[in-house]
Amino acid sequence: RDAPSYSSVYMDYKGDRCVRIRIGEDHREEYEKLAARYFNEDGSIKDVTYACFDVFLQQAKTIDDTFRCYNDALDYVIEQRERAQRAQLIDSQYDDETLDRLLTVPLYPYQKEGIRFAFKTGKSIIADEMGLGKTIQAIAAAEIFLREGLAESTLIVCPTSLKYQWKREIEKFTGGYRLEDTDEYIEDGRV
């Protein structure tokens, strides 16, 4: 099948999601030379490319302004870059002692592991058994996002019957932050 004239970066959804480059006919040699620095021989993105993807895009556009990077691929690159930055941050600045000072109570080792996982991934489901502290893990992960300036607020979606339970838990474990529901603010805080 004929390749289009333009080159592009796209999201490959076959198997594990992967960002790939497809080199078109226009400026083929230049794009092949550029791609060799940022992509593997099979066209998949190199892990090191996530951190410098903006440089690659600028260079690709300089070769030809018809170069395309599809939004889903760009979103994935940004997601992977942010995930790596969060992993570096939590691993370097949130040892066990720091996590124990994060809230008003010390945490169990498995809770610290859950908090680190939730922060690194940026979105997760904490599926521990009942009574093992999923709420405190969620509150702690949200607190790290807030302290690091990676979020301005946290939205908690729960049945109305649990709204005040969450309020009490947040106040208890964080020292009392402002909580917002549709018509009230509680104390002075951010969660």
Wavefront OBJ file of the C-alpha trace (Angstrom):
o trace
v 0.000 0.000 0.000
v 1.269 3.478 -0.847
v 2.632 5.625 1.934
v 1.326 9.183 2.111
v 3.681 11.990 1.241
v 3.792 13.447 4.762
v 5.435 11.972 7.873
v 3.642 11.607 11.184
v 3.783 10.414 14.768
v 0.782 8.338 15.740
v -0.521 6.073 18.489
v -0.401 2.345 17.758
v -3.162 0.558 19.675
v -2.270 -2.973 18.597
v -1.134 -4.852 21.700
v 0.434 -2.475 24.226
v -0.119 1.156 23.325
v 2.930 2.618 21.638
v 3.879 5.881 19.982
v 5.334 5.321 16.508
v 6.647 7.326 13.603
v 5.564 6.753 10.021
v 7.879 8.270 7.460
v 6.285 9.490 4.246
v 7.781 10.039 0.830
v 8.553 13.768 1.209
v 11.983 14.362 2.775
v 12.304 10.643 3.516
v 16.086 10.674 4.104
v 15.956 13.649 6.449
v 13.132 12.108 8.495
v 14.889 8.737 8.634
v 18.036 10.421 9.963
v 16.036 12.394 12.547
v 13.937 9.379 13.571
v 17.059 7.277 14.213
v 17.873 9.537 17.187
v 14.403 9.396 18.764
v 12.777 6.150 17.582
v 13.774 2.481 17.467
v 14.294 0.658 14.176
v 10.707 -0.672 14.315
v 9.400 2.911 14.513
v 8.497 2.807 18.218
v 9.511 5.678 20.446
v 12.662 5.310 22.556
v 12.125 5.691 26.305
v 14.590 8.594 26.442
v 12.557 10.490 23.833
v 9.669 11.279 26.198
v 11.781 13.854 28.040
v 12.853 15.652 24.857
v 9.859 15.069 22.581
v 9.297 18.809 22.105
v 12.801 19.103 20.618
v 12.027 16.274 18.194
v 8.755 17.961 17.161
v 10.507 21.265 16.470
v 13.135 19.525 14.364
v 10.505 17.535 12.451
v 8.477 20.675 11.665
v 11.656 22.410 10.481
v 12.138 19.719 7.846
v 8.595 20.107 6.508
v 5.582 21.945 7.917
v 3.277 19.129 6.780
v 4.682 16.881 9.534
v 1.895 15.681 11.825
v 1.764 14.567 15.419
v -1.675 13.253 16.309
v -3.264 14.426 19.549
v -3.590 10.974 21.118
v 0.138 10.347 20.586
v 1.059 13.736 22.018
v -1.227 13.186 25.025
v 0.429 9.818 25.646
v 3.923 11.339 25.459
v 2.935 14.045 27.942
v 1.368 11.438 30.237
v 4.548 9.329 30.183
v 6.764 12.365 30.791
v 4.666 13.501 33.738
v 4.593 9.966 35.155
v 8.404 9.825 35.039
v 8.641 13.223 36.748
v 6.236 12.120 39.499
v 8.159 8.869 40.003
v 11.417 10.785 40.345
v 9.813 13.246 42.770
v 8.225 10.675 45.066
v 11.300 8.439 45.074
v 13.659 11.298 45.889
v 11.576 13.370 48.323
v 9.085 11.062 50.033
v 10.918 8.445 52.038
v 9.064 6.561 54.790
v 9.749 9.221 57.436
v 8.477 12.016 55.193
v 5.312 10.075 54.436
v 4.786 9.518 58.165
v 4.861 13.313 58.673
v 2.495 13.940 55.756
v -0.644 13.251 57.788
v -1.517 13.314 61.469
v -1.004 9.547 61.846
v 1.820 7.177 60.872
v 1.207 4.921 57.916
v 1.662 1.186 57.468
v 4.276 0.054 54.907
v 1.618 -1.229 52.481
v -0.180 2.139 52.714
v 3.053 3.961 51.839
v 3.452 1.652 48.860
v -0.136 2.412 47.770
v 0.391 6.158 48.151
v 3.568 6.054 46.081
v 1.852 3.959 43.413
v -1.158 6.296 43.213
v 1.071 9.375 42.989
v 3.373 7.883 40.349
v 0.564 6.766 38.081
v -1.456 9.937 38.536
v -4.661 7.947 38.401
v -5.338 4.640 40.024
v -7.806 2.467 41.851
v -6.892 1.535 45.398
v -8.510 -1.861 45.808
v -7.290 -3.063 49.196
v -9.625 -5.087 51.374
v -12.137 -3.260 53.548
v -10.590 -1.731 56.655
v -7.009 -1.520 55.375
v -6.960 2.246 54.870
v -7.900 3.059 51.283
v -9.311 6.405 52.418
v -6.104 7.465 54.144
v -4.068 6.429 51.089
v -6.285 8.519 48.818
v -6.070 11.508 51.174
v -2.270 11.212 51.383
v -1.841 10.929 47.614
v -4.067 13.993 47.129
v -2.061 15.853 49.766
v 1.177 15.205 47.880
v -0.365 16.468 44.637
v -1.489 19.620 46.456
v 1.813 20.231 48.264
v 3.823 19.773 45.085
v 1.614 22.190 43.147
v 0.449 19.477 40.744
v -3.199 20.046 41.672
v -5.143 22.989 43.038
v -7.980 20.940 44.493
v -9.252 17.404 44.788
v -12.692 16.204 43.798
v -14.080 13.328 45.821
v -16.942 11.507 44.175
v -18.926 9.439 46.650
v -22.509 8.708 47.628
v -24.142 11.569 49.532
v -24.360 9.358 52.604
v -20.532 9.221 52.760
v -19.865 12.931 52.198
v -19.587 13.798 55.897
v -17.564 10.686 56.636
v -15.013 11.877 54.062
v -15.125 15.349 55.650
v -14.325 13.902 59.084
v -11.544 11.701 57.726
v -9.900 14.562 55.826
v -10.097 16.847 58.859
v -8.758 14.102 61.117
v -5.813 13.107 58.913
v -4.831 16.513 57.486
v -5.498 18.754 60.443
v -8.654 20.318 58.969
v -8.677 21.692 55.452
v -11.428 23.638 53.762
v -13.810 21.209 52.184
v -16.210 22.298 49.531
v -19.474 20.709 48.637
v -22.168 22.434 46.671
v -22.983 24.978 49.356
v -20.460 25.045 52.174
v -16.801 25.627 52.987
v -15.313 23.993 56.039
v -12.311 25.486 57.851
v -9.207 26.569 55.999
v -7.644 24.132 53.551
v -7.390 22.676 50.092
v -8.796 19.151 49.805
l 1 2 3 4 5 6 7 8 9 10 11 12 13 14 15 16 17 18 19 20 21 22 23 24 25 26 27 28 29 30 31 32 33 34 35 36 37 38 39 40 41 42 43 44 45 46 47 48 49 50 51 52 53 54 55 56 57 58 59 60 61 62 63 64 65 66 67 68 69 70 71 72 73 74 75 76 77 78 79 80 81 82 83 84 85 86 87 88 89 90 91 92 93 94 95 96 97 98 99 100 101 102 103 104 105 106 107 108 109 110 111 112 113 114 115 116 117 118 119 120 121 122 123 124 125 126 127 128 129 130 131 132 133 134 135 136 137 138 139 140 141 142 143 144 145 146 147 148 149 150 151 152 153 154 155 156 157 158 159 160 161 162 163 164 165 166 167 168 169 170 171 172 173 174 175 176 177 178 179 180 181 182 183 184 185 186 187 188 189 190 191
